[in-house]
Amino acid sequence: MKRLALISGCLVILIGAVLCLFLNGPHQKGPVVSNGKTTCLRSAELIATETSEAIYQRHRVPGTRELFRHDVKVYRLIYTTRDVDGTEVTVSGAVLAPAVAGPSPTMSYHRGTIIPVHNETWAPSYYNLENNQSIYENYEMSFLAAGFASAGYFTVAPDMIGYGASRDHEHPYGHAPSLAWVSRDMLRAAREFAGKEGIALDGRLFITGWSEGGLAGMALHELLEREPNDGFSVRGSSLLAGPYAPSAHLDWFCCIDEPYPEQEIRYWILRSMLRVHRIPRPFEEVVRPEFAAGLARDVLAPVPANPRDGLTPAFRAGMQNRTETAIRQAFEDSDRYDWRPKAPVFLHHGTHDDIVPFFMSQMAYNAMRARGGAGKLYPYIAKDHYQPVNTYVIRTLTDFAQLQGKEINP
């Protein structure tokens, strides 16, 4: 009964926040502009060559043998973009080029959260295949990115600011505008690379991503349709367990009064938003001082299991009574759930996801459909944040094939 009361109270706060966002319309997107140049590639290096058989045999996921048909070359690209303060920054990413007979469609793949320092080598440009057997470990490049490429997509995977070539910078965690513009600049660099290498592309773009990468993918889709002057024709996006409404997610987190898994990243996004939006608010006024100092040094520093014991009482109360205006607006700036996509959006989410709650995808689906956008919601009953991933890949390839007028039978 206590848990039901807690959930009911949280939902009252959450529904109020959602209604406010819905009635006010989508928030203006970002105080900082991205790199306006069309040429940003600095270098490219071949780092791996894989056969389709090796990619399949690595995981042997049922239903993928007939999908993974092409050998793949993996390149590390270095390119330039803009950091959140407007300065130029050199960043990196991976391009996975399939060996196909004709022009390939492009896929922009966005990886999930990477903990700084601890999991640096999970960034795409390392193409690190160690500890890749568990879906809870280093699975993304090994199975998802490699699999998409082996299925025939010219796959572009940005590291994002804070990893790879830009690991001396801080990652603007959860900041949708920069996730989108860094991804767009990677697409520009990859297109330039393909032209120099004689790799034929057919002009069609598909977007994928998981967790933080789900938000990045949604933000990229929205940006490219809002600013369609780059020649990237988005044909569809397929996203897994993304936090598409960060402001509603924050409301949820600030009313929870029980243990919450992987909650360290919630404190990280709070610190990130304070920095990116230059909010003159000490971190120790948001997170209790005895934990704030450690979290500022290490994302995985110890914190209490219950968010109530990690957040300061004043901040938690301010979020609940909606007086934390500056921080709320910073999170609303990254909301990407309430807009009208022209190309369809396929949303995948486990109903028992206790890291990014299922209501993130339900909100996005409802809002976009209400605005006349096309899409589909795939709920994975009783599955967590990770368990849908294999089926997600198969369904994504199936849906994208149908958008291209093809039929596949995994």
Number of C-alpha atoms within 10 A of each C-alpha: 6 8 11 9 10 14 16 12 14 20 15 10 20 20 13 15 18 16 11 11 18 14 8 9 11 16 17 10 17 17 12 15 15 20 20 11 10 12 14 20 23 14 13 18 12 13 13 13 13 16 17 21 15 12 23 22 11 13 16 13 13 12 14 21 17 12 20 21 21 23 22 27 20 22 25 23 26 24 23 20 28 21 25 23 13 13 10 13 16 19 29 32 27 29 34 30 25 27 21 18 9 11 15 22 18 27 26 26 31 30 26 20 16 20 17 18 12 11 13 16 18 26 28 28 25 21 23 16 16 12 12 17 14 10 16 12 13 20 21 26 24 21 25 21 30 27 28 27 30 30 24 27 28 32 32 28 28 30 28 29 26 22 28 24 19 17 18 10 15 14 23 22 23 26 26 28 26 29 27 23 24 26 25 23 25 30 25 21 28 27 23 17 19 16 12 9 9 9 18 16 17 11 15 17 23 24 26 31 26 28 23 25 24 27 33 36 32 31 25 28 28 22 17 18 16 10 10 12 9 11 12 19 17 23 19 24 28 28 28 29 31 28 30 30 24 26 23 25 19 19 23 20 20 22 21 18 17 13 13 16 12 11 18 20 19 20 22 19 20 19 24 19 23 19 18 19 20 12 14 9 13 13 21 16 14 20 26 18 16 11 19 23 14 14 21 15 9 16 19 18 13 13 20 14 16 16 24 19 16 22 24 17 16 13 18 22 15 14 21 18 10 14 12 15 10 16 20 19 15 22 24 22 23 28 30 25 25 22 18 17 22 16 19 20 24 23 25 27 32 24 21 17 19 14 18 22 20 22 18 20 28 19 17 25 21 15 17 19 17 13 12 12 18 17 20 14 17 17 17 19 12 11 15 20 24 19 17 21 22 18 16 22 22 21 17 24 22 17 20 20 13 12 14 11 8 10 12 12 9 13
